[in-house]
Amino acid sequence: TYSRATSIDPSRIVSREVTDMSWQEDTGASSTAEDRILAEMGPYENYVIGLLTNCGTLSIGRLHNMLRVFVVGEPKYEGKTQEQLAALLQIMVAKQKVVVSNGLYSRQKAT
């Protein structure tokens, strides 16, 4: 059976342009959504940095598949979606830890 959604969960919004944060109008709500994403996906941030360090540039699909293969300990990556990874990557781009160009992610160059 289906149920009608009474509200939209911002973490489930998928955008082709990861840097597009136009849906975040209320800073209080966006900070709560960001905190929730970081609590759920934050443990994988170092894995993402490591993969981008070793492999150079990767698409989100390739990153997602590599995380599913290489993250075997706790917390397990199993069951995480590509949309959840996109939300984490969006936060990492905003914090200038990674850069995205034409859908490919890479490490932020040191200046």
C-alpha positions as a printed NumPy array, in Angstrom:
array([[  0.   ,   0.   ,   0.   ],
       [  1.018,   3.582,  -0.547],
       [  0.692,   6.492,   1.823],
       [  0.624,  10.155,   0.963],
       [  3.627,  12.186,   2.068],
       [  2.753,  15.048,   4.374],
       [  6.172,  16.689,   4.093],
       [  9.304,  16.488,   1.972],
       [ 12.494,  15.188,   3.559],
       [ 15.315,  17.469,   2.227],
       [ 17.849,  14.639,   2.493],
       [ 15.854,  12.689,  -0.127],
       [ 15.963,  15.493,  -2.722],
       [ 18.291,  14.59 ,  -5.545],
       [ 19.725,  17.231,  -7.83 ],
       [ 21.881,  16.729, -10.891],
       [ 24.036,  19.655,  -9.782],
       [ 25.404,  18.707,  -6.383],
       [ 26.349,  22.271,  -5.544],
       [ 22.724,  23.395,  -6.017],
       [ 21.527,  24.196,  -2.527],
       [ 18.665,  26.476,  -3.578],
       [ 16.108,  24.306,  -1.754],
       [ 17.715,  25.279,   1.556],
       [ 16.014,  28.545,   2.456],
       [ 15.717,  28.283,   6.224],
       [ 19.179,  28.073,   7.788],
       [ 17.806,  26.381,  10.921],
       [ 16.179,  23.589,   8.935],
       [ 19.184,  23.122,   6.664],
       [ 21.53 ,  22.823,   9.616],
       [ 19.308,  20.12 ,  11.117],
       [ 19.251,  18.221,   7.819],
       [ 23.026,  18.613,   7.516],
       [ 23.505,  17.339,  11.072],
       [ 21.338,  14.314,  10.317],
       [ 23.276,  13.558,   7.127],
       [ 26.614,  13.923,   8.907],
       [ 25.467,  11.686,  11.769],
       [ 24.428,   8.981,   9.304],
       [ 27.075,   9.347,   6.584],
       [ 29.916,  11.178,   8.354],
       [ 31.82 ,   8.004,   9.271],
       [ 32.401,   7.383,   5.548],
       [ 33.998,  10.781,   4.883],
       [ 37.538,   9.451,   5.417],
       [ 36.833,   6.524,   3.077],
       [ 35.721,   8.999,   0.385],
       [ 38.864,  11.108,   0.887],
       [ 41.024,   7.965,   0.719],
       [ 39.38 ,   6.715,  -2.474],
       [ 39.741,  10.095,  -4.154],
       [ 43.378,  10.31 ,  -3.024],
       [ 44.205,   6.894,  -4.464],
       [ 42.013,   6.909,  -7.573],
       [ 42.005,  10.58 ,  -8.6  ],
       [ 38.601,  11.499,  -9.986],
       [ 35.534,   9.303,  -9.59 ],
       [ 31.866,   9.522, -10.49 ],
       [ 29.294,   9.194,  -7.737],
       [ 28.271,   5.758,  -9.045],
       [ 31.84 ,   4.495,  -8.948],
       [ 32.378,   5.958,  -5.464],
       [ 29.176,   4.289,  -4.256],
       [ 30.196,   0.898,  -5.653],
       [ 33.721,   1.142,  -4.229],
       [ 32.38 ,   2.051,  -0.784],
       [ 30.06 ,  -0.97 ,  -0.907],
       [ 33.06 ,  -3.206,  -1.663],
       [ 35.723,  -1.717,   0.624],
       [ 33.801,  -0.689,   3.756],
       [ 33.478,  -4.04 ,   5.508],
       [ 33.898,  -3.033,   9.167],
       [ 31.632,  -1.054,  11.421],
       [ 29.753,   1.047,  10.565],
       [ 28.745,  -0.938,   7.505],
       [ 28.024,   0.88 ,   4.265],
       [ 25.576,  -1.83 ,   3.24 ],
       [ 22.082,  -0.426,   2.731],
       [ 23.233,   3.133,   2.04 ],
       [ 21.895,   4.741,  -1.107],
       [ 23.57 ,   6.787,  -3.801],
       [ 21.314,   9.69 ,  -2.77 ],
       [ 22.707,   9.551,   0.784],
       [ 26.233,   9.604,  -0.641],
       [ 25.274,  12.566,  -2.851],
       [ 24.102,  14.457,   0.242],
       [ 27.431,  13.754,   2.001],
       [ 29.395,  14.81 ,  -1.078],
       [ 27.344,  18.016,  -1.285],
       [ 28.38 ,  18.867,   2.282],
       [ 32.019,  17.985,   1.521],
       [ 31.952,  20.274,  -1.54 ],
       [ 30.489,  23.09 ,   0.572],
       [ 33.289,  22.578,   3.129],
       [ 35.82 ,  22.588,   0.27 ],
       [ 37.109,  19.091,   1.054],
       [ 36.298,  17.831,  -2.438],
       [ 35.51 ,  19.445,  -5.78 ],
       [ 33.077,  18.361,  -8.47 ],
       [ 33.432,  19.013, -12.17 ],
       [ 31.195,  17.482, -14.844],
       [ 29.904,  14.924, -12.34 ],
       [ 33.4  ,  13.756, -11.35 ],
       [ 34.651,  14.208,  -7.8  ],
       [ 38.272,  14.79 ,  -6.792],
       [ 40.212,  15.98 ,  -3.765],
       [ 40.458,  19.698,  -3.139],
       [ 43.899,  20.881,  -4.224],
       [ 45.984,  22.475,  -1.475],
       [ 46.592,  26.159,  -2.095]])
